[in-house]
Amino acid sequence: MKKQTLLLFSVLIMGCIFLQSCGKDTKTYAEMLADEANAVKDFVKKNDIKVITPSEFLKDTTTIDNEYVLFPESGIYLHIDKKGGKVPVSNDVILTRFNEISVASGDTTLSNYYDNTSVDQFRYTKNSYSTYGMFFQEQNQQAYMLSAYGSAVPAGWLMPLQYVGDGAKVKVIVPSKQGHSTAQNYVTPYFYEIQYTIY
């Protein structure tokens, strides 16, 4: 009986120690958001990005050199390399070429620039209440974003379409809340180079 009590007591102590050690490695959501904000600040500084305000940007909706407009309500940073032509309307299919880079590590995490046979595509929908997009796959085509993250187009990909059109090229820093499901789940910001073509 004493051996069983001692064994049970030992198991309980070991369980408590294990739970305490696990708790030390986890971060709160607030801490993860603070880490994300610091990673974005470091990325902006490291890449010598000049940040402008929306009011400066809205004077002519262009950016020069290494200039990015920061939209404070979303946390998205936008640089327009090429403005493009026709603006998208609801139900347009938009083809994209993109590079996805982790803001924290600087590593390329996903890209379709290396596959000349496929583009990622989504159906663009805009109404008076919201804007959204759904990735889909044609036969014999890769669908990198769809395969990796699901069908919902990140809000950070859709926002530039307010200011650019067919043939546009943009660079965007997308915070986790405006990103795909994995970015949101792991509180990870990404940097994108995106080219849009209206099909």
C-alpha positions in Angstrom: 0.0 0.0 0.0 2.8 2.4 0.9 4.5 1.6 -2.5 1.3 2.4 -4.4 0.8 5.7 -2.5 4.5 6.6 -3.1 4.1 5.8 -6.8 0.9 7.8 -7.1 2.5 10.8 -5.3 5.6 10.6 -7.6 3.4 10.5 -10.7 1.5 13.6 -9.5 4.7 15.5 -8.7 6.2 14.6 -12.1 3.0 15.7 -13.8 3.1 19.1 -12.0 6.7 19.6 -13.0 5.9 18.7 -16.6 3.0 21.1 -16.8 5.0 24.0 -15.3 7.9 23.5 -17.7 5.5 23.4 -20.7 3.9 26.6 -19.5 7.2 28.5 -19.6 7.6 27.9 -23.4 4.2 29.1 -24.4 3.4 32.7 -25.2 0.1 34.6 -24.8 -1.6 36.0 -27.9 -0.6 39.5 -26.7 3.0 38.4 -26.6 2.8 36.9 -30.0 1.3 40.1 -31.4 4.1 42.1 -29.8 6.7 39.8 -31.4 4.9 40.2 -34.8 4.9 44.0 -34.5 8.7 44.0 -33.7 9.4 41.7 -36.6 7.6 44.1 -39.0 9.4 47.1 -37.5 12.7 45.2 -38.0 11.8 44.3 -41.6 10.9 47.9 -42.4 14.2 49.1 -40.9 16.4 46.4 -42.4 14.9 47.0 -45.9 15.2 50.8 -45.6 11.5 51.3 -46.3 10.2 54.8 -46.2 6.7 54.8 -44.7 4.1 57.3 -45.8 0.6 58.0 -44.5 -2.7 57.2 -46.4 -3.3 61.0 -46.8 0.1 61.4 -48.6 -0.7 58.3 -50.7 -4.2 59.4 -51.7 -2.9 62.6 -53.3 -2.0 60.5 -56.4 -2.2 56.8 -55.3 1.4 56.1 -56.3 4.5 55.2 -54.4 8.1 55.9 -55.5 11.4 54.0 -55.0 11.2 52.2 -51.6 8.1 54.0 -50.4 5.3 52.1 -48.7 2.0 53.4 -47.5 0.9 52.1 -44.1 -2.8 51.7 -43.6 -3.1 51.8 -39.8 -6.5 50.3 -39.5 -5.3 47.0 -41.2 -1.6 47.2 -40.5 -0.9 46.5 -44.2 2.0 48.2 -46.0 1.6 48.7 -49.7 4.1 49.6 -52.4 3.0 49.9 -56.1 5.6 49.0 -58.6 3.2 49.1 -61.6 -0.3 50.4 -61.4 -1.8 48.5 -64.3 -4.9 49.2 -66.4 -8.5 48.0 -66.0 -9.6 47.8 -62.4 -11.3 44.5 -61.4 -15.0 44.3 -60.9 -17.1 41.7 -59.1 -16.9 38.2 -60.6 -13.6 38.8 -62.4 -11.1 36.0 -62.4 -7.7 37.3 -61.3 -4.5 35.4 -62.2 -1.5 35.9 -59.9 2.2 35.4 -59.8 3.7 35.8 -56.3 6.5 35.3 -53.9 5.7 34.8 -50.2 8.5 35.7 -47.7 8.5 35.3 -43.9 8.9 38.7 -42.4 10.6 37.2 -39.3 13.1 35.0 -41.0 13.4 36.4 -44.5 12.9 33.0 -46.0 10.8 32.4 -49.1 8.0 30.2 -47.9 5.9 29.8 -51.1 6.2 31.0 -54.7 4.8 30.3 -58.1 7.3 32.4 -60.0 9.4 29.3 -60.7 6.6 27.4 -62.4 6.1 28.8 -65.9 3.1 26.5 -66.5 0.8 27.6 -63.7 -0.6 30.7 -62.1 -2.7 30.9 -58.9 -6.2 32.3 -59.7 -9.1 33.5 -57.7 -12.6 34.8 -58.3 -12.9 38.4 -57.1 -16.2 39.4 -55.4 -17.0 42.9 -54.3 -20.3 44.3 -53.0 -21.3 47.2 -50.9 -20.5 45.3 -47.7 -17.3 43.4 -48.4 -14.6 42.3 -50.8 -13.4 38.7 -50.9 -11.9 36.2 -53.2 -11.8 32.4 -53.5 -8.9 30.5 -55.0 -9.8 27.7 -57.4 -7.9 25.2 -59.6 -8.2 24.5 -63.3 -7.4 21.1 -64.6 -3.6 20.4 -65.1 -2.6 23.5 -63.1 -0.9 23.9 -59.8 -2.7 25.9 -57.2 0.0 26.8 -54.7 -2.0 29.1 -52.3 -5.1 26.8 -52.5 -3.0 23.7 -51.7 -1.1 25.3 -48.9 -3.7 27.5 -47.2 -7.2 26.8 -48.5 -9.6 28.6 -50.7 -9.9 32.0 -49.0 -7.8 34.8 -50.5 -6.0 36.8 -47.8 -7.4 40.2 -47.2 -3.9 41.5 -47.6 -4.0 40.3 -51.3 -7.3 42.0 -52.0 -6.7 45.4 -50.5 -4.3 46.6 -53.2 -7.0 45.9 -55.8 -8.7 49.1 -54.6 -5.8 51.1 -56.2 -4.4 48.9 -59.0 -5.7 47.0 -62.0 -4.8 44.5 -64.8 -1.0 43.9 -65.1 -0.3 45.6 -61.7 2.7 44.6 -59.6 2.8 45.3 -55.9 4.8 44.6 -52.8 2.8 44.1 -49.6 3.6 43.5 -45.9 0.6 41.6 -44.6 0.2 41.2 -40.8 -1.3 38.0 -39.5 -4.8 39.3 -39.1 -5.0 40.2 -42.8 -3.3 37.0 -43.9 -4.2 33.4 -44.7 -5.3 30.9 -42.1 -1.8 29.7 -41.2 -0.6 33.3 -40.7 -3.6 34.0 -38.4 -3.1 30.7 -36.4 0.6 31.3 -35.9 0.5 35.1 -35.7 3.0 35.3 -38.6 3.4 38.3 -40.9 4.4 37.8 -44.6 5.9 40.0 -47.3 4.5 39.4 -50.8 5.5 40.4 -54.3 2.3 40.0 -56.4 1.5 40.5 -60.0 -2.2 40.6 -60.9 -3.7 39.8 -64.3 -7.5 40.1 -65.0 -8.6 37.1 -67.1 
